[in-house]
Amino acid sequence: MDDTLQSAVSYLEKLSPHNANNDKELNLIIRELESQTASLNGFITQLLQIPNQPSFSPKDNEANFILPVAGVIKQDMRGVFIETNGKSLVSAPADGRILFADDYKKLGYIVITDHGNGYISVMRGLSKLLISNGDIVLQGDPIALTKNSPQSTGNTKEKSNKAMLYYELRYNGKTVNPIEHLSGH
């Protein structure tokens, strides 16, 4: 089990006390996470091997990223989850070329961007895409909207209009902490 998946397992185990039913649910969630991770990793590898698809070449050699949406960072496993308002505008975290922007299996809409110099970003939790495969984007350009995921606040008459954006950064195929690559960090 890779370190990222182990972090996810540890996080999920902390969420609920152990009992037979929780262990079964946890094992199902782990298998689904393993399957989704393997599927997405394979897909990204395939995207990078498409002939005549040059890597994006940034203006400078230093990759400086911004958070793609304003919000509260909720957890840091493989990437980060950013809690924000539903239908928030999602921006390109750095200059790049859109490798993939579409619905992907059970993950819903995802955007995979080549930022050059070995950096790839992955985002999901999106409701509407504003870009297409092959588009060149500049840091801060609008690329999507977050989902509108009303959640209960405990009061049955009140609903919270929060959304969760998943943001992952990879360097030379390995997941890195996106927070450590923010401009000015």
For each residue, the residues with C-beta under 8 A, 3 or more apart:
1: 5 6 9 34
2: 5 6 37
3: 6 7
4: 7 8 37 77 78 175
5: 1 2 8 9 30 33 34 37
6: 1 2 3 9 10
7: 3 4 10 11 77 78
8: 4 5 11 12 30 33 77 78
9: 1 5 6 12 13 26 30
10: 6 7 13 14
11: 7 8 14 15 75 77
12: 8 9 15 16 26 29 30
13: 9 10 16 18 26
14: 10 11
15: 11 12
16: 12 13 22 26
17: 22
18: 13 22 23
19: 22 23
20: 23 24
21: 24 25
22: 16 17 18 19 25 26
23: 18 19 20 26 27
24: 20 21 27 28
25: 21 22 28 29
26: 9 12 13 16 22 23 29 30
27: 23 24 30 31
28: 24 25 31 32
29: 12 25 26 32 33
30: 5 8 9 12 26 27 33 34
31: 27 28 34 35
32: 28 29 35 36
33: 5 8 29 30 36 37
34: 1 5 30 31 37 38
35: 31 32 38 39
36: 32 33 39 40 105 106 107
37: 2 4 5 33 34 40 41 78
38: 34 35 41 42
39: 35 36 42 43 105
40: 36 37 43 44 104 107 110 122
41: 37 38 44 45
42: 38 39 45 46
43: 39 40 46 47 100 104
44: 40 41 47 48 99 112 120 122 170
45: 41 42 48 49 173
46: 42 43 49 50
47: 43 44 50 53 99 100 112
48: 44 45 53 99 114 120
49: 45 46
50: 46 47 53
51:
52:
53: 47 48 50 99
54: 57
55: 97 114 116
56: 95 96 97 114 115 116 136
57: 54 116
58: 61 63 94 95 96 115 116 117
59: 95
60:
61: 58 117
62:
63: 58 94 115 116 117 119 181
64: 94 139 181 182 183
65: 93 94 115 121 139 169 178 181 182 183
66: 91 93 94 139 140 182 183
67: 70 71 82 93 167 178 182
68: 82 90 91 92 93 121 123 143 165 167
69: 82 84 88 89 90 91 146 165
70: 67 84 88
71: 67 82 83 84 85 88 165
72: 82 83 84
73: 76 80 81 82 83 179
74: 80 81 82 83 164
75: 11 80 81
76: 73 79 80 177 179
77: 4 7 8 11
78: 4 7 8 37 168 175
79: 76 122 166 167 168 169 175 178
80: 73 74 75 76 166 167 168 178 179
81: 73 74 75 125 164 165 166 167
82: 67 68 69 71 72 73 74 164 165 167
83: 71 72 73 74 162 163 164
84: 69 70 71 72 88 146 162 163 164 165
85: 71 88 146 161 162 163
86: 146 147 148 149 150 161 162 163
87: 127 145 146 148 163
88: 69 70 71 84 85 145 146 163 165
89: 69 142 144 145
90: 68 69 111 123 126 142 143 144 145 146 165
91: 66 68 69 139 140 141 142 143
92: 68 95 96 113 137 138 139 140 141 143
93: 65 66 67 68 113 115 121 139 167 169 178
94: 58 63 64 65 66 113 115 119 121 139
95: 56 58 59 92 115 116 136 137 138 139
96: 56 58 92 113 114 115 116 119 121 136 137
97: 55 56 113 114 134 135 136 137
98: 101 111 112 113 131 132 133 134 135 136 137 143
99: 44 47 48 53 112 113 114 120 133
100: 43 47 104 110 111 112 133
101: 98 109 110 111 112 129 131 132 133 135 143 144
102: 109 110 129 133
103: 108 109
104: 40 43 100 107 108 109 110
105: 36 39
106: 36
107: 36 40 104 110 124
108: 103 104 124 125 126 147
109: 101 102 103 104 124 126 127 128 129 144
110: 40 100 101 102 104 107 122 123 124 126
111: 90 98 100 101 121 122 123 124 126 129 131 143 144
112: 44 47 98 99 100 101 120 121 122
113: 92 93 94 96 97 98 99 120 121 137
114: 48 55 56 96 97 99 119 120
115: 56 58 63 65 93 94 95 96 119 120 121
116: 55 56 57 58 63 95 96 119
117: 58 61 63
118: 171 172 173
119: 63 94 96 114 115 116 169 170 171 181
120: 44 48 99 112 113 114 115 169 170
121: 65 68 93 94 96 111 112 113 115 167 168 169 170 178
122: 40 44 79 110 111 112 166 167 168 169 170
123: 68 90 110 111 126 144 165 166 167 168
124: 107 108 109 110 111 165 166
125: 81 108 146 147 163 164 165 166
126: 90 108 109 110 111 123 129 144 145 146 147 165
127: 87 109 144 145 146 147 148
128: 109 144 145
129: 101 102 109 111 126 132 143 144
130: 142 143 144 145
131: 98 101 111 135 137 141 143 144
132: 98 101 129 135
133: 98 99 100 101 102
134: 97 98
135: 97 98 101 131 132
136: 56 95 96 97 98
137: 92 95 96 97 98 113 131 141 143
138: 92 95 141
139: 64 65 66 91 92 93 94 95
140: 66 91 92
141: 91 92 131 137 138
142: 89 90 91 130
143: 68 90 91 92 98 101 111 129 130 131 137
144: 89 90 101 109 111 123 126 127 128 129 130 131
145: 87 88 89 90 126 127 128 130
146: 69 84 85 86 87 88 90 125 126 127 163 164 165
147: 86 108 125 126 127 163 164
148: 86 87 127 161 163
149: 86 162 163 164
150: 86 159 160 161 162
151: 159 160 162
152: 155 156 158 159 160
153: 158 159 160
154: 158
155: 152 158
156: 152
157:
158: 152 153 154 155
159: 150 151 152 153
160: 150 151 152 153
161: 85 86 148 150
162: 83 84 85 86 149 150 151
163: 83 84 85 86 87 88 125 146 147 148 149
164: 74 81 82 83 84 125 146 147 149
165: 68 69 71 81 82 84 88 90 123 124 125 126 146
166: 79 80 81 122 123 124 125
167: 67 68 79 80 81 82 93 121 122 123 178
168: 78 79 80 121 122 123 175 178
169: 65 79 93 119 120 121 122 175 176 177 178 181
170: 44 119 120 121 122 173 174 175 176
171: 118 119 174 176
172: 118
173: 45 118 170
174: 170 171
175: 4 78 79 168 169 170
176: 169 170 171 180 181
177: 76 169 180 181
178: 65 67 79 80 93 121 167 168 169 181 182
179: 73 76 80 182 185
180: 176 177 185
181: 63 64 65 119 169 176 177 178 185
182: 64 65 66 67 178 179 185
183: 64 65 66
184:
185: 179 180 181 182
